[in-house]
Amino acid sequence: MFSLTDQTLGFPPDWNRDPLTGKRIPLQFGKRLEYRDTARVGDIRHVWELNRHAELNTLAQAYALTGEMKYAEGCRTLLVSWFEQCPYPLGANWVSSLELAIRLNNWAFAWHLLGGASSPLFESETGEALRRQWLNAIYQHCDFVAGYLSRHSSANNHLLGELAGLYIASLTWPCWKESAGWRRRPSGNWKPRR
């Protein structure tokens, strides 16, 4: 993860803390968070890198290869803690549409590797609650990305990443009436939220 070595993140980690500086990012409305203020939030890149959830894919791959539930349960632990610590739309994880799109991509791959909607993770009452919570977070991510597509200084690579995230999410979870729209490229007269 970037230049971090020998950092103890915990399992689950504190999703709102810069692991390098130890600064905890406040849970305020994400789009108003002064994330470039390093004195207040530390290095936001470290927080965002952690919150992309690439580690879910490693655990989900281990589950897919071995069938051992401890790896799937590790995914559950990370997801539940993330849902609790990163409520919509508060904090550092609700600032950048690109970061949400990257997280959607990682969630999509983990979802498939864990068995999709028929994953053993979703079999019990607790599992059904996890499935509902995860799908709710996915919808919030898609809606946020669609509403805040990059249009200015970082529009080239950010916009491509954001649209890719929406596209992959809409194929993985065609659950909502908006899913078809998320699959299509926005028209020239499409206006993002302000």
C-alpha positions in Angstrom: 0.0 0.0 0.0 1.9 3.0 -1.3 5.0 3.6 0.8 3.7 2.0 4.0 5.7 -0.8 5.4 5.5 -2.4 8.8 2.2 -0.7 9.6 -0.3 -2.6 11.8 -3.7 -2.0 10.3 -5.7 -4.4 12.5 -8.4 -6.8 11.5 -10.7 -5.1 10.9 -8.8 -1.9 10.5 -9.9 1.6 11.5 -11.2 2.6 8.1 -11.2 6.3 8.8 -7.6 6.6 10.2 -4.5 7.4 8.2 -2.3 4.4 9.1 0.9 6.5 8.6 0.1 9.5 10.7 -2.6 8.0 13.0 -4.9 11.0 12.2 -8.5 10.0 12.4 -10.7 11.6 9.7 -14.0 13.1 11.0 -17.3 11.7 9.9 -18.7 14.8 8.4 -20.5 15.2 5.0 -17.9 13.7 2.6 -18.3 16.2 -0.2 -17.5 19.1 2.2 -14.5 17.4 3.8 -11.2 19.3 3.3 -9.4 16.1 2.4 -6.3 18.0 1.2 -5.7 19.4 4.6 -3.0 17.1 5.8 -2.8 18.7 9.2 -6.4 17.6 9.8 -6.7 14.3 7.9 -3.2 13.1 7.2 -2.5 11.7 3.8 -5.8 10.9 2.2 -4.2 8.5 -0.3 -3.3 6.1 2.5 -6.9 6.0 3.7 -8.3 5.7 0.2 -6.0 2.9 -0.7 -7.0 0.9 2.3 -10.7 1.5 1.6 -10.5 0.2 -2.0 -11.0 -3.3 -0.5 -8.5 -5.1 -2.7 -8.0 -7.4 0.4 -11.5 -8.7 -0.1 -10.4 -10.2 -3.4 -7.5 -12.0 -1.8 -9.8 -13.5 0.9 -12.5 -14.3 -1.7 -9.9 -16.0 -4.0 -8.7 -18.1 -1.0 -12.3 -19.1 -0.4 -12.9 -19.9 -4.0 -9.8 -22.1 -4.2 -10.1 -23.9 -0.9 -13.8 -23.7 0.1 -12.7 -22.9 3.6 -15.4 -20.6 5.2 -12.8 -18.8 7.4 -11.8 -16.8 4.3 -15.4 -15.9 3.5 -16.0 -15.0 7.1 -13.0 -12.7 6.9 -14.8 -10.9 4.1 -17.9 -10.7 6.3 -15.8 -9.2 9.1 -14.2 -6.5 6.9 -17.5 -5.6 5.2 -19.6 -5.3 8.3 -16.9 -3.2 10.0 -16.7 -1.0 6.9 -20.5 -0.5 6.8 -20.5 0.4 10.5 -17.5 2.8 10.3 -18.3 4.5 6.9 -21.9 5.5 6.9 -23.3 7.1 3.7 -22.4 9.9 2.9 -20.0 10.7 5.8 -16.2 10.9 5.9 -13.3 10.3 3.6 -14.9 7.4 1.8 -17.7 9.5 0.4 -15.5 12.2 -1.3 -14.1 10.8 -4.5 -16.3 9.1 -7.1 -13.2 7.3 -8.5 -12.5 5.8 -5.1 -16.1 4.5 -4.9 -15.9 3.1 -8.4 -12.7 1.2 -7.5 -14.4 -0.2 -4.4 -17.4 -1.2 -6.6 -15.0 -3.1 -8.9 -13.4 -4.9 -6.0 -16.7 -5.7 -4.5 -18.0 -7.1 -7.8 -15.0 -9.5 -8.1 -15.3 -10.6 -4.4 -19.1 -11.1 -4.8 -18.5 -13.5 -7.7 -15.7 -15.3 -6.0 -17.8 -15.8 -2.9 -20.6 -17.4 -4.9 -22.8 -14.4 -5.8 -26.3 -14.2 -4.4 -26.1 -17.9 -3.5 -23.0 -17.5 -1.4 -23.0 -19.5 1.9 -22.3 -16.2 3.5 -25.9 -15.2 2.9 -27.6 -18.5 4.1 -28.5 -17.6 7.7 -30.5 -14.7 9.1 -27.3 -12.9 9.8 -26.1 -13.7 6.2 -29.3 -12.3 4.8 -28.8 -9.1 6.8 -25.3 -8.9 5.4 -26.6 -9.4 1.8 -29.2 -6.6 2.3 -26.6 -4.3 3.9 -24.1 -4.9 1.1 -26.7 -4.4 -1.7 -27.8 -1.2 0.0 -24.2 0.0 0.1 -23.7 -1.0 -3.6 -26.8 1.0 -4.6 -25.5 4.1 -2.6 -22.1 3.8 -4.3 -23.7 3.6 -7.8 -26.0 6.5 -7.1 -23.2 8.6 -5.7 -20.8 7.9 -8.7 -23.6 8.5 -11.2 -24.4 11.8 -9.5 -20.8 13.0 -9.2 -18.9 12.0 -12.3 -15.7 13.9 -12.8 -16.0 16.7 -15.3 -13.1 19.0 -14.6 -9.3 18.7 -13.8 -9.2 14.9 -13.4 -11.9 14.0 -15.9 -9.8 11.9 -18.2 -8.7 8.9 -16.1 -11.2 9.6 -13.3 -14.2 9.6 -15.5 -13.1 6.4 -17.3 -12.6 4.7 -13.9 -16.0 5.9 -12.6 -17.9 4.8 -15.7 -16.1 1.4 -15.6 -17.2 1.0 -11.9 -20.8 1.8 -12.8 -20.8 -0.5 -15.8 -19.3 -3.4 -13.8 -21.7 -2.8 -10.9 -24.7 -2.6 -13.2 -23.8 -6.0 -14.8 -23.0 -7.6 -11.5 -26.1 -6.3 -9.7 -28.9 -5.5 -12.2 -31.2 -5.2 -9.2 -32.5 -1.6 -9.6 -34.4 0.3 -12.2 -31.4 2.6 -12.5 -29.1 -0.3 -13.3 -29.8 -0.1 -17.1 -29.0 3.6 -17.0 -25.7 3.0 -15.2 -24.8 0.6 -18.0 -25.2 3.2 -20.7 -22.8 6.0 -21.4 -24.2 9.3 -20.3 -25.4 11.5 -23.1 -23.8 14.9 -23.9 -26.6 16.8 -22.1 -26.3 14.7 -18.9 -25.6 16.9 -15.9 -23.9 15.8 -12.7 -25.1 16.8 -9.3 -23.6 19.9 -7.7 
